[in-house]
Amino acid sequence: MRVLALETSCDETAVAVYDSHLGLMGHQVYTQTDLHEVWGGVVPELASRDHVQRLLPMIRATLSSLQLIPSDIDGVAYTAGPGLIGALLVGATVGRSLAYAWGVPAVAVHHLEGHLLAPRLEAQPPPFPYLALLVSGGHTMLVDVQGVGRYRVLGESLDDAAGEAFDKTAKLLGLPYPGGAKLAKLAESGRPDIYRFPRPMLDRPGFDFSFSGLKTAAWLALKAASPSAELHADLARGFEEAMVETLVTKSQRALKATGHRVLVVAGGVGANTRLRHRLTAMATSLGATTAYPRAEFCTDNAAMIALAGHERLVAGEQATLGVLARARWPLSELQPPGQMIVQTP
């Protein structure tokens, strides 16, 4: 089966084609960073309008680059949620309409399922079961992954996600949006242990996260000191160290509790170099291994949606003629492929 996939959940417009035998044939991603930078964050209405302008031309360009025509496509997968509802509706409407026009099934894909399966796009995919640490701008979760559609959320952020806290703290330091990666770069020149910020919720049992207090601690430290380039670098280093230690310690607890020997790290924050090094060292000390998607599959992309959609389409799952889009969609509602043959809005 050959699947065309669309991703428009936030501020990336993405298209991909995945084939049962050939794997990922090709993909394209357009990021709206320049559009939203002037506002210091994603503006939902602008994001939706930009998806409208770019999605169809990108579909044409992707198919053309692969020398494919509509009759070569056997199914369409689109991100149905969670995300910005206006942005989701663009991809969902286009995806469902193309499937109807081409006479092929469509499937609505959970955005987080795409992230959880993204490392399986690699040449040596991690075997099931595994523990997944999903860290992005919108979500921070530890998930017990038994197989496709078989997910148990062990813990998640009670307030700001890790990526959100990175971006907000970067903004406090005067770094342009999106600031998470820029903060990490600044932290490289910071001195260790100048700032020792709290490690949120490490004094409590369980696997939940909370990063709003860490962000506030950084703000209070910045407010109390005279601004300088050295101060900003030291503060960035202290913030990143606190964030990384919290994520690593919670992941360590979850590995011990589940007994899994593979830790998958997905989402945009998963590309953070310090986090990767610390997670790999921790997993190795427990006799476990780590698996990361390549950098281009850490952030939002359609390749991961194509893979997740392919797994469900080959099992006979398909959406009704209605357009399915959900701003909020608990991961716990997903079922394994084939157990939910027809999706309804």
N, C-alpha and C positions, 0 to 999 in steps of 0.2 A: 504494500500500500504506500502511496505517495501523498504526503500531507502538506498543504499550505497552511502556515500559521501566522497569526497577527497578534501583536502586542501593543496596547495603547493604554495601559493602566495608569500612567502618570505623565512623565515628561520625556519619554522616549517613544518614537514611532519605529516599530520594528517588523520585519517580514522575514520568514524563513521557509525552506522546503526540506522535508525529511522523508527519506525513503527506507522501506523495510530492509532492503538488501544493501543499499549504498550508504546508509546512515545520513548524516547531515550533508545535503548537497550544496547549500549556500544560504547566506543570511545577510541582511542589511540592518543597520541601526542608525537612526538620526536622533541626536540629542538636542533638546531645546534650551540648553544651558544659556546661550547668548540671549535668548528671548526673555528668560526669567531673571537673569543676573541683575538687571537694573532695578528690579523690585525686591531683591534680597531673598527670594523664595519663589516656589511655584505658584502661579496664578491660575486656578482651575479653568476659568473661561478662556484664557489665552492658550492654555495647553490643548483644550478641546478643539479650538478653531485651527490650531496648527496641525493637529492630527487630520482634520478634514482636508486640509490643503495637500498634505504630503502622502497620505496612505495609498491612494490609488496609483499615483505615479511610481511609488516604491514597489508596489505589487507588479506593475508592468515591467519595471526595470529588473526586478529579481527574476521573474519568469524569462525575460528576454536574455539575461546573462547566462541562464542555464539552458537556453534553447528549448524551453518548454512552452506549451500552449495549454489553454484551459482543459482540453480533453485528456491531458497527461496527469491531471490532478484527481485523486480518488477520494479526498476528504479535506475539510477545512476545519482548523482549530483556531479558536480565538480566546483571548483572556476575558473572562466574565467577571472577575473580581478576586480579591478586594482591590479597591483603588478609588480614584476620582470618578464619580458616576458619569459625568459628562464625557470624560475621556474614554471610559469603558464602553459607553454607548456607541462611540464612533467605530471602534473595532468590531464590536458585537454586531452592529447593524450591517456593516460592510461584509463581515465574514458570513453571517447568516444569509445575506442576499446573494453573495457569490455562490454559496453552496446550493441554494435553491435554483439559481439560473443555470448552473452547470449540472444539476441533477445528481449531486453527490451528498453524502451525509455531512453534517456539521457537529462539532462537539464544543461545549463551553468548558474552558480549562480554568482551574483554580491557580491564581498567580503564584502562591506559595508552594504548591505542588511542583510547579516548574522549577523553582529555586532548589527544592529538596532533591530533584532528580538531575539538576544541571551537571553534577560531576559524572553522570553516566553518559555524557556526550564524549568523554575522553576515550582514548584507545584502550585503556585498561580501567574499566569502570569499577567502582567499589562494589563488592558483593553485599546483598542483603543478608541479615539485617545490619543496620548501623545506627549510630547516634548522630544526629545532625544539629549543628549550631547554625541557626539562621540569623544573620546580623545584617540589617539593611537600614535604610532611612526611615522605613515605616514599621519594621518589626524586629524584635529580638526574642528568639525562642529556642528552646532545647526540645528536640522532637525524637522520639523513639520510632524509627522507620523500619517496619517489618517487611515492607514490600510496596509496590505501587498501590496507592489508595489505602494503605494500612498504616495510619499515623496515630501516635499517642503523644499529645503535648505534655511534656513534663514540667515546663515552666516557661514563663514569658514576662515581658516588661509590664509593670503595673502603671507606667506613665510614659515618659519619653523612650523611644527606641534608641539604640546605640548610635545609629547614624544621625538621628535627629539631634541628639545631645552633642555629637561632634560638630554638626553644622551650626548649632546655636552658640556653642562656645567659641567657634571660629569667628562668628559674627561679632561677639564681644571683643575679640582681639583685632577687629577691623579688617579681617580677611574677607575677600569677595566671595559671593555665592557661586557654586557650592563649596563650602569651606572645609569639609572634613579631610579631604586629601591634602589640602594646603596646611591645615593644622598639623597633620602627621609629618609633613615636610619640615615645618618650622620646629617641631619637637626634636628633630635630629640634631639641631644645634643647641638644644637646651641642656642644662646641667642636671644630672640626676639628684634626687632627694632634696632639692631646694624647696619644692612644694610637695608635701605629703597629704594629698587629698583623701577623704574617706573612701573606703571600699564598700559601696552600698550593699546592705543585706547579707554580707558575708558572715555576720554574727548570728544569723538566723538559719534554721534548717530549711531544706527545700531548694528549689531550682528557679524561683522567680527572680526578676531583676527590677531595679528602680534606679533611674539615672537623673531624675530632676534635681535631687539634692546635690549630686556631684556638679552639675551645671551651676547651681547656686553658690556652691563653695568656690568655684573658679571665679564667679562674678565678684564675690566678697573679697577675694584675694586681690583681684585686679583693682577694685575700688580703693583698697587700703594702701596701695603702693604707688610710687611715682612711675608713670609710664616710661618704658624704654624698650628698645629692641631686645636687649638681654632679658628683661623681665618677661616679655611676651614669649620668648623661646623657652624660658624656664617654666613658665606657667603651662605652656602647651605640653611640655615634657611631663610635668606632674599630672596633668589631666589624662594624657594618653596612658601613662603608667597605671593610674587608678582604674581606668576603663579596661585595659588589657588584663590586669590582675583579676578583676572581678569576673570577666568572661572566662578566663582560663580556670579559675578556681571552681566556678559553677559547672563548667564542662567536665572537670576532673571528678567532681562529685557524681555527676550523671553517668560517666563512664563506669565508675565503681559500682553504682547502684544497678545499672542495667547489665553489666558484664560484657558489654559490646567491646569488640576489638578493632573497630573502625570508627573514626570520627570524621564526619563530612562537615566541611565549613563552606557555607554558601551566603550569598548576598554581598552588597557593595563593600561593607566594612570588612568582609572576609579577605579583601585584597590588601589590607593593612599589613605591612611588612613585620612590624614588631609583634602583632597578634599572631601571625603565622609562625614565626620563630618560636614564640612561647608555647603555642598550642602543640606544635610538633615535638618540642622537648618534653612537654608534660605527657603526651600520649606515649612517646617512646619509653618514658620511665615506668609506664604501666603495662608495657608490652603490647601497646596498640599502635595502629598506623593512622595517618591522616590523609584525607583526600580533598583536593581543592579543584574547583573548575578553573579553567584558564581565565585570565583577567577579563576578557571580553564577555564571558558568561557569568561573571559575578554581578554586574549591574543588570538592569532590565534588558531582556532580549527576547526575540521570537524563537530562537533555536531551542531553548528549554521548553517553550510552550508547544513547539512542534513535537518534541519527544514525548511530553506528557499526553498531548492529544493523540498521537499515534498509538500509544499503549491502550487508550480507551476506545479508539475507533476500531482497532483490530479485534477488540473483544465484543464488538457489536453495539457499543454505546453511541447514542446520537441525541441531538437536541430536537425538540419539536420546532414548528415554524415560528414560534414566538421568540423574541430576542431576550436572551438571558444576560442580565448585568446586575451585579450586586456590589454596592460600596463596601458593605460588611458581609463577610462570608466565613464563618468559623471553620477551621481546618477539620475539626472533629465531625463535621457533617459529610465529609467525603467517604465514599465506599470504594472497595476494589473494583477495577474494570470488569464489566460483565454483570455486576450485581445491580447496577442501575442502568438498564438498557436504554430507557428514554428519559432525557432530562426535560424538566418543565420549569418555566419561569417562577 
